[in-house]
Amino acid sequence: MSLPEDLSRFTTLVDIIARLRAPDGCPWDRKQTHASLRENLLEECYEVLGALDEGDSDELCEELGDLLMQVVLHAQIAAEAGEFELGDVLTGINTKLVHRHPHIFGSKKVKDAEEVALNWEELKREERGDTSLLASAPKQMPALGYSQEIQRRVAQVGFDWENIDGVIDKLTEEVGELKQADNQEQKAQEFGDLLFTLANIARRMGIDSEAALRGANRKFYRRFTYMEEVCRKRGLNLGDLSFGEQNALWEEAKEAERGG
């Protein structure tokens, strides 16, 4: 097979994936299934998130390509099994976008983005019929993100605290219940309730809890690796230091991060 000529076309990607899956194609690609690619798909999604968090547009461009490859590969596998075609995927999403944007493709008028969001939810309710409001929230999402999503959905129908003070009071209550838990099962349950409440506070404050925790993780990573590097330069073994000495290094890392 000759090399693809125009690498900027979507159809070129489709043709490449089909060639890789052909009987005389790539052994690795040919053996993949929807199930075997689950971890790959998840990994690519996280790498896109990483590029977004870092604000690296070049990395984002590359990672979006990797994610798009996963979409086309799943569509190719489905087509081979007679499940659906790539065209069905495109028809489905295009139909959904047109239906949920009547202010663009119809005569409906909206005044701002908030009204667009409310209309979007109303259209989703119509599509859902009698299905639960929470049914379409992917249970495979990271737990914090899922928690925030289901709380956002129920808030759309008014099941929400009147103001954030009520949620803060609930947080204090949950901390007290965690302290009072007297066995491991109760501690785990109360800790889950505490995280659930924290996710609700984040939602009320317009904070993405998953992104906030990823940011905290990156900050911890930077500071701890600074501590390790300092120890290497000073001929110290980090594990031999007392907690007080380690904490002093932590404060040094914080100061260095601030440019002090």
Secondary structure, DSSP 8 states (H G I E B T S, - for coil): ----S-TT-HHHHHHHHHHHHSTTS-HHHHH--TTTTHHHHHHHHHHHHHHHHHT-HHHHHHHHHHHHHHHHHHHHHHHHTTS--HHHHHHHHHHHHHHT-HHHHSS---SSHHHHHHHHHHHHHHHHTTS-TTTTS-TTS-HHHHHHHHHHHHHTTT-S-SSHHHHHHHHHHHHHHHHH--SHHHHHHHHHHHHHHHHHHHHHTT--HHHHHHHHHHHHHHHHHHHHHHHHHHT--GGGS-HHHHHHHHHHHHHHHTT-
